[in-house]
Amino acid sequence: MKVYTRPGDKGTTSLIGGERVFKTDERVEAYGAVDELSAFVALLTDRLRSDVSAGNYVADLQSVLSRLMTVEALFAKGKTGAEKVAPLDLDWVAWLEQRIDAMQATLPPIDKFTIPGGHETVSMCHVCRTVCRRAERAALHADQKYGVDATALAYLNRLSDYFYVLGRVLGAHYGCEEVLWIP
C-alpha cells in the first residue's frame, strides 16, 4: 500500500466506507484532533517509561492509546462502512472513571484551578488535557452535523479529566508544589 494517494492533492480524503470528503469536513477535523492527541499521549507515555515507579501509568496510557485509535475510526466512518468499526464499549468510560477515582483518593481536595507546571511530565499531562478538550469540541461539531458515537464523546470528556488528575498525581509523585490559581 502506498502512503501517498494523489487524490488528497485536491483537498479530499476517504472516510471508512469509501466516501470522499474535503479535508475540512467536521469528521476529518475530529479524527485529526484525536490523532494529534494520540501523538501527545505517546510522548507522555515515552517520558514515563524511564520512571520504573510509573509503570502502572504507562500501562494505563497504552490502553488509552488503543482506545483513541478506536475513537478515530469511529469518527472516520462515512455513510457506509459502519460495520467495519466496532463500537467503543461503555466499560472503557467506566474504566477511566475508576482510574480517576483511585488517583483522586490519593490527593488532597482542592477548590481552585491548578496552574500547570512544576515538572516536564506534569506539563505534558496538561498538554494532553487541553488537546483532548479540543478534540472533544471538534467531535461535538461533527456530532451536530453528522452524528457520532455517543460513547466516544463520553470517553473524550472523561479522558480530559483523567489527564488533569494524572497531572496532579504525577506532580505529587515528583514532589512538585501544586500551584493553585487565586484570582
N, C-alpha and C positions, 0 to 999 in steps of 0.2 A: 504494500500500500504506500503510495506517495504521500509525503507530508503536504506538499502544495497541490492545489487542485485547479487553479486559474479562475474558476467562476467567481471566487471571492474577490478578484481584482475589481469587479464591478460593484462591490459592496454588498454582496449577498452571501448567505451561508445556508446550509441544510439543517433542518431540525430532525430529530429522530422520527422516522417515517417518511423522510424524503422531501417534505415541504420546503421550498425555497423562500427565505425571508431576508429582508435587509438586516444588516448587522446592527442597526439601530433599533430593531424590534425589541419590545419590552422583555420578551423571554430570553433573548440573547444577552441583554443587559443584566438580567437576573442571574443566569448561569455564569456569565462572565464575572460578576461580582463575587459569586461563590467560589469560582476558580481562583480569583485573587486571594480570597480568604484562605483557601486551602494552601496556597503558597506561603502565606504568613504563618499559618498553623504548622506547616512543615519546618519553617525556620525556627519557631519557638520550640518544637519538638527536638530539633537538632541541637539547639542550645542546651536543653535539659539533659540530653544523653550523657554529657560529660559529668553530671552530678549523680553518682550512684544512689544517693538517698532520694532522688526524684523519680525513680523507676516507675512508681505507680502512676505518676502524672504522664510519663512518656507512654505508658500503655493506654491510658485514657485518651490521649491525643491521637494515638494511632487509630483507635476506634472512631474518634471524631472525624479523622481524615477519610476513613472508609465511608462513613455516613454522608459526608459532604459530597463525595462522588455520586452517591445515590440522589442527593438533592439536586445536584447539577443535571443529572439525567432526567429527573422529573420535570425540571424547568425547561429542558430542551425538547420535550415532546411536542410534536406537531399535531395536526388534525387526525393523523393516523399514527400508528406506532406505539400507542399506549400499552399494548400487550408486550412490548419489548422491554419495558421498565417495570420492575417490581416496586410496589409502593413502599414507602418508609413505614416501618412498624411503629405504632404509637408507643411501644415499650421503650424506644430509644429516647423519647421525650421524658418518660418516667425515669430512665437511667440517668439522664442529665440532672433531673430534679434530685435524685438520690445522692448523686455526687456533690451537687451544690449544698444540700442539707448537711452532708457529712463534713464537708470543708468548713461550712459556716459554724458548725458546732464547736470548732476549734478556735474560733476567733472572738475577740471581744465585740459586743454590739456597738454600732456607730449610728449617729443620726445626722451626719453631714456627708457631703460628697467627698470622695477621695481624690486628691490631686495625684495624677500618675507620676511615677518616677521612683528613684531610690536605688534601682538596680536595673541593669540592661534587660534581664529576663522579665522582671515585673513590668517594665515599659512595653516589652513585646506583647505581654498579655493584654495591655490596654490597646495596642495597635490591633490585635486580633478582635477585641471587643468592638472597636469603632468600625472596623471593616465589616464585621458581622452585622452591625446595625445598618450600615449602608447596603449590604446585600439584602437584608430584610426589607428595606424600603424599596429597592429595585424589584424584589419579588412581589411586594404589595402592588406596585404599578402593573406588573404582569398579571396579577390576580384580578385587578379591576377590569382589565381589558379581555383577558382570555380565560381566567380561572386557572388556578394552580393547586397543587396538592396541599390541603389544609394542614396535614401533619408536618410537611416540610416547612411551612410557615411557622408553626409552633416550635419546631426544632430550632430554627434560626433565632427565634425570640428567646428561647431558653438558653441557647448556646452563648449568646452575648452575656447573659447573667453568669453563666459558668466562667467565662473569661474574666469577668470582674472579680468574682470570688477567688478564682485561681490566682489572680494578681495579688490579692490581699494575703492569701495563704503563703505564696512564694515570698512576698515581702517579709512576712514573719519568719519564714524559713531562712532567709538570707540576712536576717537581723536588721532590716531597714526600718527606719522610723516612718510610720504611716502619717502622712500629712493630710489633714482634713481642710477643706475649704471653709473658711469662716469669713463671710461677707462683711 
